[in-house]
Structures are given as structure tokens and as C-alpha cells.
Amino acid sequence: MDAKPQPRHPAAMSEANTDFQAALLTVRLGAIAANYRTYRRLAGPAAVAAVVKADGYGLGASCIAPALAEAGCDGFFVARLEEAIALRAISPRARIFVLDGAPADAVPALISRRLTPVLNSLSDIAAWSAAANVGHHVLDAVVHVDTGMNRLGLPGHELAVLSAESAKRLLGLNLVLVMSHLACSDDPANKLNGEQLSRFRQALAMLPPAPASLAASHGAMLGPDYHFDLVRPGVALYGANPQAAEGGIAWPSPNLMQTVAVLTARVLQLRRIDSGESVGYGATFRAKRPTMLATIALGYADGFPRALSNKGVAVVGGVRVPIVGRISMDLTILDVTDMPEPPHVGDAVELLGDHVGLGEVSALAGTNEYEILTRLRRVPKVYMGS
């Protein structure tokens, strides 16, 4: 890190107020704000709401949401009711949309905290409409239609029923958004993108007029036809390349997003081993030469993927070095033999950040950027401003 971290919120200070951290996740709030502003420019006249579910993709929604608000964001999407309640406590005036819908036992909390459910079925719509009519007031609502994901959202036969009986079924509801979700937006050549766009337009024609939203992080890169009235970036706000497929395979364009998360860990021990000696559980690595090893304080209990065993990389003193042996619960071993000078105990090692990109880590681990970020729960965090 080039600058001394400057915690901006009490939650950040409480996580990083000791002199020594074996591992540390630095979250650049200024980069998140810059990435949001990039989406504002890309979306043109469309509005932009931030997805901060899963505790801000594991990076801390209580610090991220205020930073986004300072950048002009006034709308947020979360998945769970408890996420929305926590967000409302720090964002009293923001629009907060809850993707899980409106199950009956969630209705009182949704109303009391002015949360807007994303209604995924006719039963969701019925429960929310009934609540509006019982309370004799109008409730904001989002209707989610399924256009090909086959996950959440009204399927075709329920959409037809809603279209035919919209006046009755939407009684007491203020339809503030109709949305859907793209299944293959990370692959611009996939024909399902165009099919879903066509189905979404058909769905909009069947429902009362309302603002519309189809594109999230990758979908916004498919062009203005996909923007409609609201774009919903998620993982790209946290540094993932929205012009890359899952697994980090990039399109020709460079990443427009700034690096947000920097994961570092300290060197705990150095040792030399002879040719033929093994490293780690299962002896999955054997040295082919005299080798210098550095053991660092990070493992799969911290969320660092075990799948990176014998194929991940780290950066020590500006030099890329390989991970060797199996990653264990709290420790990872590096081969630092080829460094001009070996590191010292206590030196910081970058596992994710400016030199080892989020896309590269996810590709080597055989997963996506979402999973890499959301797994890093145990690592203490420090928040840096712009």
C-alpha cells in the first residue's frame, strides 16, 4: 500500500485498530465510488442503483453504502430482509429493494422500514397487495418477470394472468419498476441475450407502464438497448471486469473498473528445503531443486480458495511467486527461490489486488469473482478513502 489507510467509518476502525494483522483486506472506497460514476457515464440517461447484497459482496456494506451515497447513489438492491434492515439503519432516505420478495412473515418489517420488495410470483403480489389494502395505503412494488433465467420471477403463465387482471391484482400498489435478469450477459455473442431482451419488451407491453430494468454489471456493456430506465451494477462496482466472462476470460477491451480489494498476508516463516522434499498436506509438491519457502498467514478458513493449491500466485516485493503445496486452513506456502533477495518474516504479500487481479485469481481457482470476494469474511478489513 502506498498510503497509510484512513478508516472513514467506525465499523472500519473497529476491524483494523491493532498494530499487527496477520492478513488484511484493504477496501478502497474511493475506487468503488469511481466505479459507480463510470456506470453513471456508461448508462447515459438511465439511472444507476448499486447491488450491495451479501454484505457488499463480502467487503462491508455498512462502509460501502455511505461511500456510494456520497457519490450520488440513492438506490440499493439487497437479497435478504435482514440485509435491508441493516442498510436502512444507516441509509434512512435511500430506496432499498429486497430481491427475496414479500413472504407473509416479512411484510410487517418491509412496511415499517419502508423497504420495497421485488415481487417474484403471483403469491408475492397477492400478499403485498393485501397488506396495502388492509392498511389503506399505497405501497411501492417491483415486479420481476422471468425471461429465461428460470430462477426467480413470474414465469410466462403467471405473467399472462397478471396482464389480464392487472387492475385487480395490483390494487393498492405503486409499480415503481419492472425488472428481469440476464443469464448470459458475460458472453455478448450468446443468442440468449437477444432472446431475453425481446421477451422483456413483450412483458413490458403486457403490464401497466412503469420504469424498467434488465441489465446488471455485464448486461450494461451490451449496449443502450439493454439499459432501459435503470442499470443495476453489482460485482463490477467491487473491481470485477464487466467485459470478461465468468472465470476471468476478458473481452478485447480492458477493465474499466478500478481495483477495490487488496488482500495481503504476512510472512510467518522462511525455510530452505533440499531437492526431493515435499511441501504441505498430501505431499502434492516435491522440490526439483534446493528451494526457499515462505509460509504466510492465510488459508481457506480466511476464504482463500483451496483450489489455488499448486497453481495460484502471489506478489512479494514486486516479484510474482507460485503457491506450492496444498493451501491449508490458516496457512499458504510460497516458493520464493527465484527472488533476487528473500523476503523477511513480517513482510506483506499480495494475494489479490493491483498485481494479482480479481479475474486472474478467479480463473486460476476455477470460479468467478463473486465467490472470491464473498468468501473473504474472516480477514480483518481496513477502508481507504478516495
PyMOL commands that set and color helices and strands:
alter all, ss='L'
color gray80, all
select helices_A, chain A and resi 10-15+29-43+53-57+61-70+81-90+104-112+122-135+156-164+166-169+191-206+219-222+224-226+235-238+281-283+300-302+306-308+358-365+369-374
alter helices_A, ss='H'
color red, helices_A
select strands_A, chain A and resi 23-28+47-48+50-51+75-78+95-98+116-119+139-144+173-179+212-213+230-231+261-273+278-279+285-286+291-296+313-316+319-322+332-335+348-352+381-384
alter strands_A, ss='S'
color yellow, strands_A
deselect
rebuild
show_as cartoon
